[in-house]
């Protein structure tokens, strides 16, 4: 299964600047774990490889998404989810990229979630 990225909004804790050029973010909550690896990272582009794993037989699906912050405005973007609907023990792996029209990738991270329908049941966020 593969996924694609686009745009949305969020809020953030401590983060590291895009000058790093590469990095990673990972976290786990009850029922889900996931990780994103970032390469070729600049303020206007990042290549992403990632995975999310369903770790509970709870009837919910799991998902992971990129979260980015524009340092100059504080604007937070929540990119689209990459969802795994295959149940307990399954893992979705994917590769994609993000290239916003402006320099909005100053700080980036991963949000991992357990989701019911379109409602986030619980989630965690980690920044590169």
GUNU-576825 format. One record per residue: residue in three letters; x, y, z of N, C-alpha, C, O, CB in turn. Coordinates in pm, whole numbers, padded with zeros to 5 digits, always signed. Glycine has a CB too. Example, Ala and Ser with C-alpha at 12.3 -4.5 7.8 and 13.67 -1.06 7.14 Angstrom:
! residues 2
ala+01319-00569+00780+01230-00450+00780+01320-00330+00780+01424-00332+00846+01131-00447+00905 ser+01285-00225+00708+01367-00106+00714+01290+00003+00787+01341+00114+00804+01408-00060+00572 
This chain:
! residues 128
unk+00083-00117+00000+00000+00000+00000+00088+00124+00000+00189+00126+00070-00095-00001+00120 unk+00054+00226-00075+00131+00350-00074+00040+00468-00049-00082+00457-00064+00206+00370-00206 unk+00098+00581-00009+00019+00699+00018+00081+00822-00046+00192+00816-00100+00004+00720+00167 unk+00009+00933-00039+00055+01059-00097+00034+01170+00005-00054+01158+00090-00021+01090-00229 unk+00112+01279-00001+00100+01388+00096+00043+01515+00034+00057+01539-00086+00235+01418+00155 unk-00023+01599+00118-00075+01732+00080-00078+01825+00202+00020+01824+00276-00217+01721+00018 unk-00185+01907+00230-00179+02007+00339-00299+02016+00437-00409+01972+00401-00163+02139+00277 unk-00280+02073+00565-00380+02102+00669-00321+02185+00786-00236+02267+00754-00439+01969+00724 unk-00357+02174+00931-00307+02258+01045-00287+02186+01182-00356+02086+01203-00405+02371+01066 unk-00192+02231+01283-00161+02166+01413-00084+02255+01512-00061+02372+01479-00080+02040+01387 unk-00043+02209+01632+00039+02286+01728+00159+02206+01778+00152+02083+01780-00046+02329+01847 unk+00271+02270+01820+00396+02197+01839+00474+02227+01967+00461+02335+02025+00483+02224+01727 unk+00556+02128+02011+00648+02148+02123+00789+02187+02074+00802+02271+01986+00656+02020+02208 unk+00894+02127+02132+01032+02156+02094+01070+02085+01964+01035+01968+01945+01128+02114+02206 unk+01139+02155+01875+01169+02101+01743+01310+02140+01698+01374+02222+01763+01066+02151+01641 unk+01357+02082+01588+01489+02110+01533+01476+02171+01394+01386+02133+01319+01575+01982+01527 unk+01564+02264+01358+01553+02338+01233+01592+02256+01110+01669+02161+01119+01639+02459+01239 unk+01538+02296+00995+01558+02228+00867+01702+02225+00820+01734+02149+00728+01475+02293+00763 unk+01789+02302+00879+01929+02301+00838+01992+02164+00860+02103+02139+00812+02007+02407+00913 unk+01924+02075+00929+01975+01941+00957+01991+01857+00830+02078+01769+00828+01882+01870+01052 unk+01912+01879+00725+01917+01808+00597+01866+01665+00602+01827+01611+00499+02057+01807+00546 unk+01865+01603+00718+01806+01470+00734+01767+01453+00880+01810+01529+00966+01904+01357+00687 unk+01688+01351+00906+01646+01327+01044+01534+01226+01048+01498+01165+00948+01604+01456+01111 unk+01480+01209+01166+01371+01115+01183+01284+01152+01300+01326+01229+01388+01423+00976+01199 unk+01164+01097+01302+01070+01119+01411+00989+00991+01427+00949+00930+01329+00977+01242+01384 unk+00966+00950+01552+00892+00827+01579+00824+00837+01715+00874+00902+01806+00986+00703+01575 unk+00708+00772+01726+00642+00763+01856+00540+00650+01854+00508+00595+01748+00573+00898+01892 unk+00491+00616+01973+00393+00508+01989+00286+00550+02088+00314+00621+02185+00462+00378+02035 unk+00164+00506+02063+00054+00518+02157-00007+00379+02169+00025+00291+02088-00053+00626+02110 unk-00093+00358+02265-00160+00229+02277-00236+00201+02148-00329+00273+02113-00256+00227+02399 unk-00195+00096+02077-00261+00057+01953-00189+00093+01825-00226+00044+01718-00392+00117+01950 unk-00085+00178+01833-00016+00219+01709+00127+00263+01737+00157+00319+01842-00092+00333+01641 unk+00213+00236+01642+00349+00292+01645+00388+00327+01503+00336+00269+01408+00452+00192+01709 unk+00479+00423+01489+00518+00463+01355+00642+00549+01355+00687+00598+01459+00407+00536+01289 unk+00697+00567+01235+00821+00641+01219+00827+00705+01081+00779+00647+00983+00942+00549+01241 unk+00886+00824+01073+00916+00889+00946+01065+00920+00942+01121+00967+01041+00831+01019+00927 unk+01128+00894+00830+01268+00929+00807+01271+01036+00700+01206+01024+00596+01353+00804+00765 unk+01348+01144+00725+01353+01259+00637+01491+01270+00573+01592+01265+00642+01319+01387+00714 unk+01495+01286+00440+01620+01309+00368+01602+01424+00270+01489+01462+00237+01666+01180+00293 unk+01713+01480+00225+01709+01595+00133+01619+01706+00188+01545+01769+00113+01660+01551-00006 unk+01627+01729+00317+01538+01824+00386+01588+01967+00371+01700+02000+00411+01527+01788+00535 unk+01504+02051+00313+01527+02195+00308+01396+02262+00351+01300+02192+00383+01573+02244+00163 unk+01392+02393+00352+01269+02462+00391+01158+02447+00288+01043+02479+00316+01297+02609+00413 unk+01192+02398+00167+01092+02388+00060+01071+02246+00007+00987+02225-00081+01133+02475-00053 unk+01145+02148+00058+01129+02010+00010+01187+01912+00112+01287+01941+00178+01198+01991-00128 unk+01122+01795+00122+01176+01685+00202+01128+01553+00142+01011+01539+00107+01134+01698+00352 unk+01220+01457+00132+01184+01321+00093+01154+01244+00221+01223+01261+00321+01299+01251+00008 unk+01051+01160+00216+01002+01093+00337+00985+00944+00311+00928+00904+00210+00868+01153+00384 unk+01036+00863+00403+00999+00722+00404+00943+00694+00543+00991+00748+00643+01122+00626+00369 unk+00840+00610+00548+00777+00590+00677+00701+00461+00687+00685+00387+00589+00687+00702+00707 unk+00654+00435+00808+00571+00317+00833+00483+00347+00954+00514+00432+01038+00659+00190+00857 unk+00372+00275+00959+00284+00277+01075+00236+00135+01098+00204+00063+01003+00163+00376+01054 unk+00231+00095+01225+00193-00043+01259+00075-00041+01355+00071+00037+01450+00311-00119+01321 unk-00023-00128+01328-00138-00150+01416-00095-00250+01521-00056-00362+01487-00264-00200+01336 unk-00102-00212+01649-00053-00298+01756-00161-00345+01852-00130-00394+01960+00053-00227+01833 unk-00288-00331+01813-00396-00375+01901-00516-00424+01821-00549-00368+01717-00439-00261+01994 unk-00580-00529+01870-00703-00581+01808-00820-00506+01870-00896-00561+01950-00717-00738+01830 unk-00834-00378+01832-00934-00291+01895-01041-00241+01798-01128-00164+01837-00866-00174+01959 unk-01035-00283+01671-01134-00240+01573-01108-00102+01513-01185-00056+01430-01268-00241+01636 unk-01000-00036+01555-00966+00096+01501-00857+00080+01395-00781-00017+01397-00918+00192+01614 unk-00851+00177+01301-00738+00177+01208-00631+00273+01263-00658+00352+01353-00782+00220+01064 unk-00511+00264+01207-00400+00347+01252-00349+00430+01136-00373+00396+01020-00286+00260+01312 unk-00280+00540+01167-00231+00627+01062-00111+00708+01111-00087+00722+01230-00343+00721+01015 unk-00038+00761+01013+00075+00849+01041+00073+00963+00941+00029+00945+00827+00212+00771+01036 unk+00120+01081+00983+00129+01193+00890+00244+01285+00928+00291+01287+01042-00004+01271+00888 unk+00288+01359+00828+00388+01464+00846+00321+01585+00908+00209+01620+00873+00455+01500+00711 unk+00391+01648+01000+00351+01776+01058+00467+01872+01035+00581+01839+01067+00314+01763+01212 unk+00439+01990+00980+00546+02086+00953+00511+02223+01012+00395+02258+01030+00572+02098+00801 unk+00618+02300+01040+00601+02433+01098+00684+02533+01020+00802+02508+00991+00641+02435+01249 unk+00623+02646+00985+00693+02757+00922+00746+02846+01034+00668+02905+01109+00599+02837+00823 unk+00877+02856+01046+00939+02932+01154+00901+03080+01155+00881+03138+01262+01088+02920+01146 unk+00890+03142+01039+00862+03287+01034+00720+03323+01076+00699+03431+01132+00887+03338+00894 unk+00623+03236+01051+00484+03267+01085+00429+03185+01201+00329+03221+01262+00397+03247+00965 unk+00497+03073+01233+00445+02981+01334+00334+02893+01280+00276+02813+01354+00394+03060+01454 unk+00303+02907+01151+00196+02830+01087+00230+02682+01091+00339+02642+01050+00175+02877+00941 unk+00137+02601+01139+00155+02456+01146+00069+02391+01039-00049+02424+01023+00118+02401+01287 unk+00127+02298+00965+00055+02224+00862+00051+02077+00899+00154+02016+00924+00120+02243+00724 unk-00069+02021+00901-00088+01877+00920-00113+01819+00781-00217+01846+00721-00207+01845+01019 unk-00020+01741+00731-00031+01680+00599-00127+01561+00606-00160+01518+00716+00108+01636+00546 unk-00173+01508+00493-00269+01398+00495-00216+01271+00562-00096+01244+00564-00311+01366+00354 unk-00309+01196+00616-00278+01069+00682-00238+00961+00581-00287+00959+00468-00397+01021+00764 unk-00149+00874+00623-00120+00747+00555-00178+00642+00649-00125+00619+00758+00040+00724+00527 unk-00289+00579+00609-00367+00492+00697-00350+00345+00667-00337+00304+00551-00512+00528+00689 unk-00349+00265+00773-00345+00118+00762-00477+00066+00818-00508+00085+00936-00220+00057+00840 unk-00554-00001+00732-00684-00056+00770-00680-00207+00786-00786-00268+00803-00788-00018+00667 unk-00562-00271+00780-00553-00416+00774-00555-00488+00909-00549-00611+00912-00430-00454+00703 unk-00563-00415+01019-00582-00478+01149-00456-00506+01227-00344-00480+01181-00655-00602+01131 unk-00477-00561+01346-00371-00589+01442-00254-00665+01378-00273-00767+01312-00426-00669+01558 unk-00132-00612+01398-00012-00676+01348+00030-00630+01210+00143-00657+01168-00032-00823+01346 unk-00057-00560+01138-00022-00516+01002+00061-00388+01006+00052-00308+01100-00150-00494+00918 unk+00143-00371+00903+00228-00252+00890+00213-00194+00750+00218-00268+00651+00376-00287+00920 unk+00195-00065+00741+00193+00007+00614+00327+00079+00601+00366+00154+00691+00073+00109+00606 unk+00398+00055+00491+00523+00127+00462+00503+00208+00335+00427+00167+00247+00645+00027+00447 unk+00569+00324+00325+00550+00410+00210+00669+00503+00193+00749+00521+00285+00421+00491+00223 unk+00680+00561+00076+00777+00667+00047+00702+00777-00026+00619+00749-00112+00898+00613-00038 unk+00731+00901+00007+00666+01015-00055+00755+01137-00038+00872+01123-00005+00525+01039+00007 unk+00702+01254-00060+00776+01379-00038+00678+01490-00008+00558+01475-00029+00863+01415-00162 unk+00730+01600+00043+00651+01720+00065+00726+01836+00002+00846+01854+00026+00624+01744+00218 unk+00656+01916-00077+00713+02035-00141+00610+02147-00141+00541+02167-00241+00759+02003-00286 unk+00597+02220-00031+00502+02331-00028+00549+02443-00121+00666+02448-00159+00484+02384+00116 unk+00458+02533-00156+00492+02641-00248+00581+02748-00184+00643+02826-00256+00365+02706-00300 unk+00587+02752-00053+00674+02848+00017+00764+02770+00114+00754+02648+00123+00588+02957+00094 unk+00850+02841+00185+00946+02774+00275+00883+02741+00410+00914+02804+00511+01069+02862+00295 unk+00794+02642+00410+00718+02607+00531+00770+02483+00604+00706+02439+00699+00575+02584+00494 unk+00883+02426+00563+00932+02303+00626+01049+02330+00720+01145+02253+00723+00973+02202+00519 unk+01042+02439+00796+01151+02472+00887+01164+02369+00998+01276+02333+01036+01129+02610+00948 unk+01054+02320+01050+01050+02214+01151+00954+02108+01102+00847+02140+01051+01008+02270+01292 unk+00991+01980+01118+00904+01872+01072+00902+01758+01173+00996+01738+01249+00949+01820+00934 unk+00791+01684+01170+00776+01574+01262+00672+01475+01214+00619+01486+01103+00740+01624+01399 unk+00644+01377+01299+00547+01272+01267+00438+01271+01374+00466+01285+01493+00616+01133+01258 unk+00314+01254+01330+00202+01229+01420+00150+01089+01391+00116+01058+01277+00089+01338+01405 unk+00145+01005+01494+00094+00868+01484-00039+00865+01558-00050+00922+01667+00196+00761+01543 unk-00141+00798+01500-00272+00801+01563-00348+00669+01548-00327+00593+01454-00355+00913+01504 unk-00436+00647+01645-00540+00544+01637-00666+00621+01602-00698+00721+01667-00555+00459+01774 unk-00737+00575+01499-00850+00653+01446-00975+00566+01436-00968+00450+01396-00814+00712+01309 unk-01089+00624+01471-01220+00562+01454-01297+00648+01356-01333+00761+01386-01297+00547+01590 unk-01324+00593+01237-01389+00674+01132-01294+00785+01091-01188+00759+01035-01525+00733+01182 unk-01333+00910+01120-01244+01023+01094-01203+01094+01223-01149+01205+01220-01312+01122+00999 unk-01230+01030+01337-01199+01088+01467-01073+01026+01526-01062+00904+01537-01317+01069+01563 unk-00977+01110+01564-00856+01062+01629-00892+01020+01771-00942+01101+01850-00744+01173+01630 unk-00867+00893+01804-00895+00839+01937-00782+00876+02033-00806+00920+02145-00913+00685+01931 unk-00658+00858+01986-00539+00899+02062-00424+00913+01963-00422+00847+01859-00504+00795+02176 unk-00329+01000+01996-00216+01022+01907-00095+01070+01984-00105+01108+02101-00252+01123+01799 unk+00019+01066+01918+00143+01121+01972+00214+01192+01858+00191+01163+01741+00233+01009+02036 unk+00301+01286+01894+00377+01361+01793+00522+01369+01838+00551+01391+01955+00317+01503+01771 unk+00613+01353+01742+00756+01365+01767+00816+01446+01653+00772+01435+01539+00826+01225+01780 unk+00916+01528+01685+00979+01612+01582+01124+01571+01559+01192+01522+01650+00973+01761+01623 unk+01171+01591+01436+01308+01557+01399+01404+01656+01463+01525+01646+01443+01325+01557+01245 
